[in-house]
Amino acid sequence: MAPLTRSFFQCLMRLYHPQRQSGLSCSLRIQSPNRAEKLVLLIGIVTQAYIFGVTSAQAQEESIEEAPITKYPQIIESAEAIYPPLALKHRIGAQVDLDLEISETGTISDIVVVKTTTVAETLSSTIAETYQVVRTSTTANYGFGAAAIAAVQRMIFSPAEAEGIPVAVRVPFTYTFELPPLPKTPPASEQEQQGQIVLQGTLRERGTRSVLPGVVITVFRKDHNEAAAGYEATSDAKGQFRFYDLKPGMWLIQGEADGYYPLRDKIDIVEDEITEVTYYLEKGSYSPYDIIVQADRIKREVNRRTLTREEIRTVAGTLGDPILVVENLPGVARPNTGSGNIIVRGSGTNDTRVYVDAIEVPIIYHFGGLKSVLPIDVVESVDFYPGNFSVFYGRGTGGVFDAHIRRLQPDQVHGAVELSALDVSAFLEAPIGKNVAVASGIRRSVIGDIIPAVVPDDADIGVISAPVYYDGQFILNWRPNREHYFRIFGLFSDDTLELLFENPSELSTQLSDESTRTSVNFQRVVLEHRFTPSEKFQNQALVALGRDYTQFGSFGFAFELDSLSLDLRNTAKWQVSEAIGFRLGLDVNGSLTDVLARLPSSNAAEGDTGGNPDLTTTIAASIADRRIIEFGGFIEAEWVPIEWLQIVPGVRVDYFELVNQWSADPRIVARIQLSEKLSIKGGVGAVYQPPTPAESIRPFGNPDAGLQRGIQYSLGTEFGFAENIPVLKNITVDLTFFYKDLDDLITSSDLRDEDGDPLFTSNSAIGRVYGLETFIEHKFADNFRGWLSYTFSRSERRDSPTEGWRLFDFDQTHILNLNTSYSLPNGWEIGLRWRLISGNPTTPSIPLQSGQTFFLSDLDQYSDVPGESNSERLPIFNQVDLRIEKNWIFNVLQFKAFLSLINTFNVENPEGSSFNFDYTEREFATGLPVFPNIGFRAEF
Amino acid sequence: MRKYQLLVLLTFFVPLILLNSGIASGQSLIDPAARQGYYIGTGVRIGNSIGDSEDVGDLGQLSHFGFAFRGGQKPLPWLGLGLLLSSGGDTNDDWESALGGLMLEVQIEPFPFNLAFRGAIGVAGGSISRTRVEDETDDDPSFMFGSNYIVGISYDWFPFYNSKAYRSGGGALTFFAEGRLFPGGDVTLAGGFVGVEFTWWTGLNKRKLRLPVEKAFE
């Protein structure tokens, strides 16, 4: 047998033998290979690769000892790993979880890296600058896994034993990389070099302009009469590199970094000159998910879902809006197109509180519900609580949205300009010195200019809307030291909607005006101070000043509201020990309001069955300086008596001046962490909600209207899959059962006061809501992210003790949402959303069903006669939205083009009904047709 | 160790080591080809359509002529994404219509033979009217709007491309056949077309290509 062949088979035997001497390596001695030997080698490589896979699996099965282990492997001789240089430079530690197969002789026969957890050392800005620690915002693999494997392979173990007999076992093993202390003497800012600098440059990341440290740059060339020459340098913490004493002439320069396309260029070195260059390396992927998660947020609430800005941008069908995206989460019903309603776990819009950093805002959507008042550029994340929320929030029986404004930390000036079919916006943020940062944004709608331009004059459309909205934001952060943090945040929003009717009498014979105009605007200025003297205590104080203005006029009706508001919040967090912490707070809201109104006397509420409202009788009111004050205080504890058990009890007390009533909301949630991937959670709590001013202030409402009450229950589980299961390892499942008991709900009423005037409302209704929420999420991995949410929900009301149960107006029994997004190379991103949702309940029309008509002589029109309230349903809602985005990366700029196809298949989903003149024929009013929102965005 | 031994070791063991060490690698480079990078194309098509109206019934067979403008990129060697602007008219003795659309386009190239399967989905709108004014009725449809779907197949012929020159991109004549469905509310149009376009492929930047040294640093 030729020497090569003999050596080759010896190697194969050693790899296959259970008692192989080394892990994956196998020394192969080749003397003088001939052609036949080369062919054998090639065949052997292919065969060996296949057999290795098979025999490894077999060996794994054979080596797993079924008898009970009486003695586990022990380390006889340890080995120290080589700390990855880049991680050392970035001051990154790590813990590498390995899976080892240790043979009967104590040798390592297999090593698998299960997980690598990195931890960035906390450094002050001064230390970081002194020791030139600069961390890039990438998820580059520092090489901890390889280093740990190399170290473990050099270790010697004693074998495991089962009743005295050595056996092979597979055991978990953790290798921890601990950072050595920083040297007492920091490195000199400029090292002494031998020779003269002839070439110096800076490496930056294309598009973001971030510096790239730790990249190896090579210059090389080969002159005709000389040997090839090449030199290497590594970019420092500032991304700078230098070469010395290069001979004049043309050199080739090359640079390679993990995750980047290579740098290739020619450079001409001139004698007695220093050549300076700046290179921009292009990343292979500019995925919005290339961020480091510094720490996991402790899950205090049972049902909080948090979406970050990067996640919100990629959801198809939501136009990148931070509030619209929440409609795709479990527990949220689909509102009618254009309504702007927020329906959470079978509760109405007024029942769900919407906050911006814990400060309530009067409206969250611009007209038509297509965009919220917060552009994505100023939002850091959105928290959504469908129920069982903390006592930090109150005054609502539905859910809670809390959008968090960005905490500015810009390293340089950044900005963005965006233009789409809906609106145009601009955003700019900049540092001022080391401790101050400012940002500002503004946005204006353009859809109002586009609609008249594209809709033909002869189109059979009865209403042409001319909407215009503006909004603007201002943020200023100031951090004078580690203990104090100040922020000013300003927000304004302005909506004007003018509806033009071609034939207003088609809406009602009582209407004659051809247009109506509505204007809604508000402003808020929020001052925030955070005091953090230690890791165990923090106090946050918020003061918000605001003004709200609403004006409506047409058809003989008018409404004008002008209100000033003041919000005060103070929250103190005290972590007494590792096992227990407290949160105490005050929540005060006050407003001073002027109202001028002349409105129809009919006061339709949820559940009303329609018919023909009487628009000829009106109510006029003039209210000046109406004060409304709400005081609230809360205390909450987070108790972890055992490592796997977390209990959060709390109580909130509120006083409502509007109804002169107190409320006390005890609540408790708990989480049991059964394993790393499995937990059980549950909660129960009371919530109270005051009536709206329109429901309780004369002459529009009932002054005796009181608080509405709810008891919220939920019980659920969250689980994931083991890290070694392909695909499933990236999936988490959340199942939650919920029940909500509602009492003293405000409903329309025929009650009258002592003078015989109608009261319009009363607390005579009750409600119940129950269901199951399912949320299956694939976290971002392998360029894919998505979720499937399904909600089964039943929401019922009983308007008085003498009436039976009926469905809630927005009860949607089945709500299925599928959201996916995929990042492709070269800056492409595609996304899809599919929604399949039960139709809303609707009240049948007797004339439609029976053919019998009803004519009202006093109003000179036919009347609808409603059947049993909400006893029918509209057809199922089915809609697919597509989104595609292309990102171009330039040296100092990123340019993005996107196209969102809303309702891609142009399904005519019914939103409501319209009838002919005598209610004997019905036509469904459909929602938004296929709508292409094309846009462009430039960021720098 | 001799150079050959090192080569064998690297060939045999490096892939195994990489599989287990989880070392991140640089961006993969690809071989130059004609159909790479961004594409921009424009051309014409002809064919036949059939139409139907909810109000007036069968519109009969119509002759079609149209043109298109498309642009996009191949993020993957086998996948192209882009936008398609399409416009055209369908006529017969009784009816004449005009339809324009904006669509997302996908091109799938399962084989490296410049043959691609194309599909597009988007929105289209237009108008339709009687050819003779005297035939008009109140029930006639006039305005069309809705989703638009196209599926087809194309072949790019690069007459001047030289694969041995390590070039990427180039100009091509694109021959295609496609079918269209426009379920536009009151009016539905469906048709089959053939056409030709001129397409320019920009190719990839050399830093993304696997090139010999003398070509990489040109």
Interface residues (C-beta under 8 A of the other chain):
Chain A: L24 S25 C26 L28 R29 I30 P33 L41 I45 Q48 F52 I111 V112 V113 T116 A140 N141 G143 G145 A146 I149 L252 E256 A257 D258 G259 Y260 Y261 P262 L263 R264 D265 K266 E282 G284 P456 D458 A459 D460 L824 P825 N826 G827 W828 I830 L882 I884 K886 L899 L901 T904 F905 N906 P929 V930 F931 P932 I934
Chain B: R2 Y4 Q5 V8 L9 T11 F12 F13 L16 I17 N20 S21 G22 I23 A24 S25 G26 Q27 L29 Q73 K74 P75 L76 L79 L81 L83 L102 L104 I121 G122 V123 S127 S142 F143 F145 G146 S147 P183 G185 N205 K206 R207 K208 V213 A216 F217
